[in-house]
Amino acid sequence: MTEQPTTPVLPLWRRATKRKWPLAIGAGIVALAVGITSFVACQDDQGAELALDKFLTEWRAGKLGPEYKTLAGDLADSQPKLKADEISINGSKADAKVHVEWTLGQDEWRYDTTVKLTQAGENWKVDFSPSTVHPKLTKGSSITVARDAHARGDILDNTGQPIMTLRPVVRVGVVPKNVTDAQALANQLGTALSADGIDTSDLPARVEQAGPEQFVEVVTLRRERYDEIKSSIYDLPGVQFVEAEQSLAPNRDFARALLGTVGPVTKEMMDENPGRYVMGDDVGRAGIQQYYDNQLAGSPGTTVSITGGKKDVKLATFKGKSGDNLKLGLDIRAQTAADAAVAQESRTSAMVAIRISDGAILAAANGPSGSGVNLAFEGATAPGSTFKMVSALGLLEAGVRPDDIVSCPKIATVEGRNFMNDNDFELGDVPFHTDFAKSCNTAFVNLAPKLGDDGLVKASEKLGIGTDWKLGPDINPGSVQSGGSATEKAAAIFGQGKTSVSPLSMAGATAAVARGQWKQPQLVLDPAQSVAAPGPELAHVDELKSMMCEVVTDGSATALRDAPGGQVCGKTGTAEFGDVSEGKSHGWFVGFQGDIAFAVFVENGGSSAPAVAITENFLRGLN
């Protein structure tokens, strides 16, 4: 609406003293909704419009200063969508209704507010107040976004018992306005949390960048861990504690590299997934928790409130949807035994245990601390003499019999390269099953031509090595070179050269031998997952299993003869790596007992003895 002019009559371009301009604000761009010509858009109107445009652009970017950060509270680091309907100018005053939309995970919170402007001379400025951000905000109050922590699904073991479920935690953080010396506080917290691997060196900068009342999180601790260090951090100025619940395993190291963790979303995650998260959301970090985050997370319920004023005001509530549980093949007792076994070895190690009858992955442990890369699944290294289990299968299928006499000399030479046995031993003319039990490299080198160009690859594929698995998270199913020179074939037959495996792929192969057929190991049991097609039924596995049992009764793994739980059958392995002159080698053991097959790897173990020791500790813990 325009006012009717009074005398004296003014020029047309100065007649309007009150005018409304429709605006659309998006991605920081102002667009006039109607066509405007220069003679009807006076300088005063344009100044108000530009001031509003600049304000909304800075609001969207969260660059309105410390007072705004306090008012926006939990939404201070989020970017709202803003759209102004009309700007209404009345003399030196103006206002515009603005539609505000915040993305809260999978929900959208919408409301209207009014932005007021004042003209001072030829300049227009926004009259910013708490009610600008939301009509019900007052000085000292903040927007709080509460998320329902109970929405995330549990990770269950193969019996349906919870593995990762909600457990009590304490979130330790800092409120900037109460901090007297940020650097001193960072040092004190860093000392108290050093055993937890927490680096607080960036805390002073984070405190400086945060709003005065913002909660700057330092770490989330299990309740029992918090109780241990409470006395050293509770009275530090500026430190605040929030009791909560978080999806956690029974203990910190329980299948940690496999399961991953759950923790607050980071800004980087929010930037990579715009609109999916809000600050404060818990998300899966690494491992199964990250890979299956969509299924486990569900849609948390959200309550938006104003707090810190005379009374709290609830602004909006969004009903959540609980995440779905995920049932794994893991067995709590087997995993606990595996974690404890690798923890006793100071060097990097990994172990996988599989139930032979159905292929369920019972345990996947990484040592010594349980965290870091999941070498149990993703490791890629030569298998050493454990691969004689694979090559022996190929040789048996090629016509070699366990009782055939196969000489075990000190040295076997192929194309000018000398191959030797561990510690340069020799057995002379002995049965093939003895060569296997004592792990004679030279006997296998001399038998390599019987496998031809692809015999080792075919035997490997029958045991699942180098095939296409459909497990879910990243794994290394192994790889074996086809063809190659005579020297390369000689090295490959006892697990050296270009052959690469993981503990998982070797455990799967061992389970296949024990079962008589390869079936893809299963990590997730429910919901049912697609799996690779099973391999063919294996011939000669009874002979191979007998040879593996001899390894323990009278071969290179006699330390396992008295292991509890019954007869252990297996194969030791030492895999050279790096410069041969340095004599470095990894240690391996693969085997089975009853309905469980397993593979153990020790980085730079020097021999198979450390892997055999882990196996023994595992079986003692299990039985």
C-alpha positions in Angstrom: 0.0 0.0 0.0 1.2 3.6 -0.7 0.1 6.7 1.1 -1.7 9.5 -0.9 0.5 12.5 -1.3 -0.4 15.8 0.3 0.4 19.3 -1.1 2.9 20.3 -2.2 3.0 17.4 -4.6 6.4 15.6 -4.6 8.1 14.1 -7.7 6.8 10.6 -8.4 10.1 8.9 -7.2 9.8 10.5 -3.7 6.0 9.9 -3.2 6.2 6.5 -1.5 7.1 6.7 2.2 6.0 3.1 3.0 6.6 0.3 0.6 6.8 -3.6 0.7 9.3 -5.5 -1.4 8.9 -9.2 -1.8 12.3 -11.0 -1.3 13.5 -14.6 -1.7 16.8 -15.4 0.1 18.6 -18.6 -0.9 22.2 -19.5 -0.9 23.1 -16.0 0.2 21.5 -14.4 -3.0 18.7 -11.8 -2.8 16.2 -11.8 -5.6 13.4 -9.2 -6.0 10.1 -11.0 -6.7 8.7 -8.2 -8.9 10.3 -6.2 -11.6 11.8 -2.9 -10.3 12.8 0.0 -12.3 15.2 2.7 -11.1 12.5 5.4 -10.8 10.4 3.4 -8.3 13.2 1.9 -6.1 14.5 4.8 -4.1 17.9 4.8 -2.5 16.4 4.5 1.0 14.5 1.3 0.1 17.5 -0.2 -1.5 19.6 0.5 1.6 17.2 -1.4 3.8 17.0 -4.2 1.3 20.8 -4.5 1.2 21.2 -4.4 4.9 18.6 -7.2 5.3 20.3 -9.2 2.6 23.7 -8.9 4.3 22.3 -9.8 7.7 20.6 -13.0 6.3 23.7 -14.0 4.5 25.8 -13.7 7.6 23.2 -15.5 9.6 23.2 -18.4 7.2 27.0 -18.6 7.6 26.8 -18.3 11.4 28.9 -15.1 11.4 26.8 -12.9 13.6 29.2 -12.9 16.6 29.4 -14.3 20.1 25.9 -13.1 21.2 24.4 -15.0 18.3 26.4 -18.1 19.2 25.0 -18.0 22.7 21.4 -17.5 21.5 21.6 -20.2 18.8 23.1 -22.6 21.4 23.2 -26.1 20.0 22.4 -24.8 16.5 25.3 -22.2 16.5 27.3 -24.3 14.0 24.4 -25.1 11.7 23.3 -23.2 8.7 19.5 -22.4 8.5 17.6 -21.8 5.3 16.1 -18.3 5.3 13.5 -16.7 3.2 12.1 -13.2 3.7 8.5 -12.6 2.5 8.4 -8.8 2.3 10.3 -5.8 3.6 8.1 -3.1 4.9 9.5 0.4 5.2 7.8 3.1 7.2 9.9 6.2 7.4 13.2 5.4 9.3 11.9 2.0 10.4 11.6 -1.2 8.5 10.8 -4.8 9.2 10.6 -8.1 7.4 9.0 -11.4 8.2 11.6 -14.2 7.7 10.8 -17.9 7.4 13.5 -19.9 9.2 14.2 -23.6 8.6 16.7 -25.7 10.5 17.6 -29.2 9.5 17.6 -31.5 12.6 18.9 -34.8 11.3 16.0 -36.2 9.2 13.6 -33.5 10.6 13.0 -29.9 9.6 12.1 -27.3 12.2 10.4 -24.3 10.8 9.2 -21.0 12.3 8.8 -17.3 11.5 10.6 -14.4 13.0 10.8 -10.7 12.3 13.9 -8.8 11.5 13.7 -5.1 12.3 15.8 -2.3 10.8 16.5 1.3 11.6 17.8 4.1 9.3 20.5 6.3 10.7 21.3 9.0 8.2 21.6 7.3 4.8 22.5 3.9 6.4 20.2 1.1 7.4 21.2 -1.4 10.1 19.5 -4.4 11.7 18.2 -3.9 15.2 19.5 -7.2 16.5 17.9 -8.7 19.6 17.4 -12.2 21.0 13.9 -12.3 19.5 15.5 -11.8 16.0 16.8 -15.4 16.2 13.5 -16.7 17.6 10.5 -14.7 18.9 10.7 -16.4 22.3 14.4 -16.0 23.0 15.4 -13.5 25.7 18.7 -12.2 26.9 20.8 -15.0 28.4 18.7 -17.8 27.0 19.7 -20.3 24.3 18.3 -22.8 21.9 18.8 -26.4 23.2 18.4 -29.5 20.9 17.9 -32.7 22.9 18.2 -36.0 21.0 16.9 -39.3 22.2 19.9 -41.4 23.0 17.8 -44.6 23.1 17.1 -44.7 19.4 20.3 -46.5 18.3 20.0 -50.2 17.7 22.1 -52.8 19.6 24.7 -55.1 18.1 24.0 -58.6 19.3 26.1 -61.8 19.6 25.0 -65.0 17.9 22.7 -65.9 20.8 20.9 -62.5 20.7 22.7 -61.1 23.8 23.7 -57.4 23.5 27.4 -56.7 22.7 27.2 -53.0 22.0 24.3 -51.5 23.9 23.6 -48.3 25.9 26.0 -48.1 28.9 26.5 -45.1 31.3 29.1 -42.5 30.2 30.2 -39.1 31.4 30.9 -36.4 28.8 33.6 -34.1 29.9 33.6 -30.6 28.4 34.5 -27.0 29.0 32.3 -23.9 29.2 34.4 -21.0 28.0 32.9 -18.2 30.2 34.1 -20.2 33.3 37.6 -20.8 32.1 40.3 -18.7 33.8 43.4 -20.0 32.0 42.7 -22.1 28.9 46.3 -23.3 28.4 46.7 -24.4 32.1 43.3 -26.2 31.9 44.4 -28.0 28.7 47.6 -29.1 30.4 45.8 -30.4 33.5 43.2 -32.3 31.5 45.8 -33.6 29.1 47.7 -35.1 32.1 44.6 -36.6 33.6 43.6 -38.1 30.3 47.0 -39.2 29.0 46.2 -42.9 29.6 43.1 -42.5 27.4 45.1 -41.2 24.5 43.4 -37.8 24.6 45.3 -34.9 23.0 44.2 -31.5 24.5 46.7 -29.3 22.8 44.0 -27.7 20.6 41.6 -27.0 23.5 42.6 -23.3 24.0 41.9 -22.5 20.4 38.5 -24.3 20.5 37.6 -22.5 23.7 38.5 -19.1 22.1 36.3 -19.9 19.0 33.3 -21.1 20.9 30.5 -19.1 22.4 30.8 -18.2 26.1 28.2 -20.7 27.2 28.8 -23.4 24.6 29.8 -26.9 25.8 33.1 -27.7 24.2 33.5 -31.4 24.5 36.9 -32.9 25.5 36.1 -36.6 25.8 33.4 -39.1 26.6 34.4 -41.6 29.3 32.8 -44.8 30.5 31.3 -44.2 33.9 33.8 -46.5 35.6 36.8 -44.7 34.0 35.4 -41.3 35.0 35.1 -42.5 38.6 38.8 -43.4 38.5 40.0 -39.9 37.5 37.1 -37.8 38.9 39.2 -36.4 41.8 41.8 -34.9 39.4 39.4 -33.1 37.1 36.2 -32.4 39.0 37.2 -29.0 40.5 39.1 -27.6 37.5 37.6 -24.2 36.6 35.4 -24.3 33.5 35.1 -28.1 33.3 31.5 -29.4 33.1 30.2 -32.9 33.2 27.2 -34.4 31.5 25.9 -37.9 32.4 24.6 -39.8 29.4 24.4 -43.2 27.8 26.3 -44.4 24.8 26.4 -47.6 22.7 29.5 -49.4 24.0 30.9 -52.9 24.0 31.5 -54.8 27.3 35.0 -53.3 27.6 37.2 -50.9 25.7 39.2 -53.5 23.8 36.3 -55.9 23.0 36.6 -56.5 19.2 37.3 -52.7 19.0 38.8 -52.6 15.5 36.0 -54.7 14.1 33.0 -53.1 15.9 34.2 -49.5 15.8 32.9 -46.9 18.2 30.0 -44.5 18.6 30.6 -40.9 19.3 29.5 -37.3 18.7 29.3 -36.3 15.0 32.2 -34.1 13.8 31.9 -31.0 11.7 33.7 -32.9 8.9 31.0 -35.6 9.0 28.3 -32.9 8.9 29.9 -31.2 5.9 30.1 -34.6 4.1 26.4 -35.4 4.8 24.6 -32.1 4.7 21.3 -32.1 6.6 21.7 -35.6 8.0 23.2 -34.8 11.4 23.0 -32.0 14.0 25.8 -31.2 16.4 25.5 -33.6 19.3 24.3 -36.5 17.3 26.0 -39.9 18.0 27.3 -41.7 14.9 29.2 -44.8 14.1 32.9 -44.3 13.7 34.8 -47.0 11.8 34.1 -50.7 11.7 30.6 -52.2 11.9 29.1 -49.2 13.6 30.1 -47.0 10.7 29.3 -49.5 7.9 25.8 -50.2 9.2 25.2 -46.7 10.7 22.0 -46.2 8.6 20.4 -49.4 10.0 21.6 -48.9 13.6 21.1 -45.2 14.0 17.4 -45.0 13.2 15.9 -41.6 13.5 16.4 -40.1 17.0 13.5 -38.2 18.6 14.3 -34.5 18.9 13.1 -31.8 21.3 13.9 -28.2 20.7 13.7 -25.9 23.7 14.8 -22.5 25.0 16.8 -22.8 28.2 18.6 -20.3 30.4 15.7 -17.8 30.7 13.2 -17.3 33.5 11.7 -20.6 32.5 12.4 -23.3 29.9 10.2 -23.2 26.9 9.6 -26.3 24.7 9.4 -25.1 21.0 9.1 -28.3 19.0 9.1 -32.1 19.4 9.8 -34.6 16.6 9.1 -38.3 17.2 12.0 -40.6 16.5 12.2 -44.1 15.1 14.4 -46.7 16.8 17.3 -48.1 14.9 17.3 -51.8 14.1 19.4 -54.4 16.0 22.2 -56.1 14.2 22.9 -59.8 15.0 26.5 -60.9 14.4 28.2 -64.3 14.4 30.4 -63.1 17.3 30.5 -65.2 20.5 31.2 -63.2 23.6 33.2 -65.9 25.3 35.2 -66.6 22.2 35.9 -62.9 21.5 36.9 -62.3 25.1 39.3 -65.2 24.9 40.8 -64.0 21.6 41.2 -60.4 22.9 42.9 -61.7 26.1 45.2 -63.9 24.0 46.5 -61.2 21.6 46.8 -58.8 24.5 49.6 -60.9 26.0 51.7 -60.4 22.9 53.4 -57.1 22.8 53.9 -57.1 19.0 51.1 -56.3 16.5 48.9 -59.4 16.1 45.5 -60.5 14.8 43.3 -63.6 15.2 40.1 -64.8 13.6 38.0 -67.7 14.9 35.2 -69.3 12.8 32.5 -71.9 13.7 33.1 -74.7 11.2 29.5 -76.0 11.1 27.9 -72.8 9.9 30.7 -70.3 9.1 29.8 -67.8 11.8 32.8 -65.5 12.6 33.1 -66.1 16.4 36.0 -63.7 17.1 38.1 -61.1 15.4 40.8 -59.8 17.7 43.6 -57.3 17.0 46.5 -56.9 19.5 47.9 -55.7 21.7 45.3 -52.9 22.3 42.4 -54.0 20.2 42.2 -50.7 18.3 43.6 -49.3 15.1 43.3 -51.0 11.7 41.4 -54.3 11.6 44.3 -56.4 10.5 42.2 -59.5 11.3 40.1 -58.7 8.2 42.2 -56.3 6.2 45.8 -57.5 6.7 47.7 -58.3 3.5 50.9 -60.3 3.9 52.5 -63.6 2.9 51.1 -66.6 4.7 54.4 -68.5 4.9 54.3 -72.2 5.5 50.6 -72.1 6.6 50.0 -72.0 2.9 51.3 -75.5 2.6 47.8 -76.5 3.7 46.6 -75.1 0.4 49.4 -76.4 -1.7 49.2 -79.8 0.0 45.5 -80.0 -1.1 46.6 -79.3 -4.7 49.3 -81.9 -4.5 47.0 -84.5 -3.1 44.6 -83.8 -5.9 47.5 -84.1 -8.4 48.2 -87.6 -7.2 50.8 -87.2 -4.4 49.9 -89.5 -1.5 50.8 -88.9 2.2 53.0 -92.0 2.3 54.9 -91.2 -0.8 58.6 -90.7 -0.2 59.5 -87.1 -0.9 63.1 -86.1 -0.1 63.7 -83.1 2.2 67.2 -81.9 1.4 69.0 -79.0 3.0 68.9 -76.9 -0.2 66.7 -77.0 -3.3 67.9 -74.9 -6.2 65.6 -73.5 -8.9 66.9 -71.4 -11.8 70.0 -70.6 -9.7 68.1 -69.6 -6.6 68.6 -71.6 -3.4 65.7 -72.4 -1.2 66.3 -73.6 2.4 64.5 -74.8 5.5 64.2 -73.0 8.8 67.5 -73.2 10.5 68.8 -75.1 7.5 67.4 -78.5 8.7 67.2 -81.5 6.4 65.2 -84.8 6.8 66.4 -86.9 4.0 64.0 -89.4 2.3 60.8 -89.3 4.4 57.0 -89.6 3.7 55.2 -86.6 2.4 53.1 -86.4 5.5 56.4 -86.0 7.5 57.6 -83.2 5.2 54.3 -81.5 5.9 54.4 -82.0 9.7 58.0 -80.8 10.0 57.3 -78.0 7.5 60.0 -78.8 4.9 60.3 -76.1 2.4 62.7 -77.9 0.0 60.4 -80.9 -0.3 57.5 -78.6 -1.5 59.8 -76.7 -3.8 60.8 -79.9 -5.6 57.1 -80.8 -5.9 56.0 -77.4 -7.3 56.1 -78.5 -11.0 53.3 -81.0 -10.3 50.9 -78.1 -9.8 51.6 -76.6 -13.2 50.8 -72.9 -14.0 47.4 -72.8 -12.3 47.2 -75.7 -9.8 48.0 -73.5 -6.8 45.4 -70.9 -7.9 42.7 -73.6 -8.3 43.5 -75.1 -4.9 43.3 -71.6 -3.4 40.0 -70.8 -4.9 38.5 -74.1 -3.7 39.3 -72.8 -0.2 37.9 -69.3 -0.9 41.3 -67.5 -1.2 41.2 -64.9 -4.0 37.5 -65.3 -4.6 34.7 -62.6 -4.4 33.4 -62.5 -0.8 30.2 -60.6 0.1 30.9 -60.0 3.8 30.1 -56.2 4.1 33.0 -54.3 5.7 36.4 -54.1 4.0 38.3 -57.4 3.9 41.2 -59.0 2.1 40.1 -62.4 0.7 43.7 -63.0 -0.5 45.4 -63.3 -3.8 47.6 -65.9 -5.5 49.7 -65.4 -8.6 48.9 -67.6 -11.6 51.8 -68.8 -13.7 55.1 -67.1 -13.3 58.6 -68.4 -13.5 59.8 -71.7 -12.0 61.4 -69.7 -9.2 58.1 -67.8 -8.5 56.2 -71.0 -8.4 58.7 -72.5 -6.0 58.3 -69.5 -3.7 54.5 -69.5 -3.9 54.1 -73.2 -3.0 55.2 -72.4 0.6 53.5 -69.1 0.9 56.2 -66.6 -0.2 56.5 -64.5 -3.3 53.4 -62.6 -4.4 50.9 -64.6 -2.4 48.9 -62.3 0.0 46.3 -63.3 2.6 44.6 -62.0 5.8 43.9 -63.9 9.0 40.2 -64.0 7.9 40.9 -65.6 4.6 43.2 -68.2 6.2 40.7 -68.9 8.9 38.0 -69.4 6.2 40.3 -71.7 4.3 41.1 -73.7 7.4 37.4 -74.0 8.2 36.8 -75.2 4.6 39.4 -78.0 5.1 37.8 -79.0 8.4 34.3 -79.0 6.9 35.2 -80.5 3.5 33.8 -77.5 1.6 34.3 -73.8 1.5 31.4 -71.7 2.7 31.8 -67.9 3.0 32.3 -66.9 6.6 29.4 -64.9 8.0 29.7 -61.8 10.0 26.1 -60.6 10.1 23.4 -63.2 10.8 20.3 -61.0 11.1 19.2 -59.3 8.9 20.2 -62.1 6.5 23.0 -61.0 4.1 23.8 -62.3 0.7 26.8 -64.5 0.6 29.1 -65.9 -2.1 28.2 -69.3 -3.5 29.8 -72.2 -1.7 32.8 -74.0 -3.2 32.8 -77.6 -4.5 33.1 -80.5 -2.1 36.8 -81.2 -1.5 38.5 -84.5 -2.2 41.3 -85.8 0.0 40.5 -83.6 2.9 40.6 -86.5 5.3 44.2 -87.1 4.3 45.0 -83.4 4.7 43.3 -83.2 8.1 45.3 -86.2 9.3 48.5 -84.5 8.1 47.5 -81.3 10.0 46.9 -83.3 13.2 50.4 -84.7 12.9 51.8 -81.1 12.9 50.6 -80.9 16.5 51.3 -84.5 17.7 54.7 -84.9 16.1 55.6 -81.8 14.1 56.3 -78.1 14.4 53.4 -77.3 16.8 53.9 -79.8 19.6 53.3 -77.0 22.1 49.6 -77.5 21.5 49.5 -81.2 22.3 48.2 -80.6 25.8 45.9 -77.6 24.9 42.5 -78.1 26.6 39.4 -78.9 24.6 40.6 -81.9 22.6 42.8 -82.6 19.6 44.2 -79.6 17.8 45.2 -79.9 14.1 46.9 -77.1 12.2 49.9 -75.7 10.3 52.7 -73.4 11.4 54.1 -70.7 9.2 57.0 -68.2 9.0 56.8 -65.6 6.3 59.9 -63.6 5.4 59.5 -59.9 4.6 61.7 -57.0 3.8 65.4 -57.4 3.0 66.1 -61.1 3.1 69.6 -60.4 4.5 67.9 -58.9 7.6 66.1 -62.2 8.4 62.8 -60.6 9.4 59.7 -62.8 9.4 56.1 -62.8 10.5 54.7 -65.7 12.5 51.5 -67.7 11.7 49.4 -70.5 12.9 46.2 -71.9 11.4 44.3 -74.8 12.8 41.0 -76.2 14.1 39.7 -77.9 17.3 36.2 -79.3 17.5 33.8 -76.9 15.7 36.2 -74.0 15.7 38.8 -73.0 13.0 41.2 -70.2 13.6 44.1 -68.3 12.1 46.7 -66.3 14.1 49.2 -63.7 12.8 52.1 -62.0 14.6 53.9 -59.2 12.9 57.7 -59.6 12.9 57.2 -62.6 15.2 60.5 -64.1 14.0 59.0 -67.6 14.0 55.7 -69.4 14.4 56.2 -69.7 18.2 54.4 -66.4 19.2 51.4 -67.4 17.0 51.3 -70.9 18.5 51.4 -69.3 22.0 48.5 -67.0 21.2 46.5 -70.1 20.0 47.3 -71.9 23.2 46.2 -68.9 25.3 43.0 -68.6 23.3 42.1 -72.3 23.7 42.8 -72.1 27.4 40.6 -69.0 27.8 37.9 -70.6 25.7 37.9 -74.1 27.4 
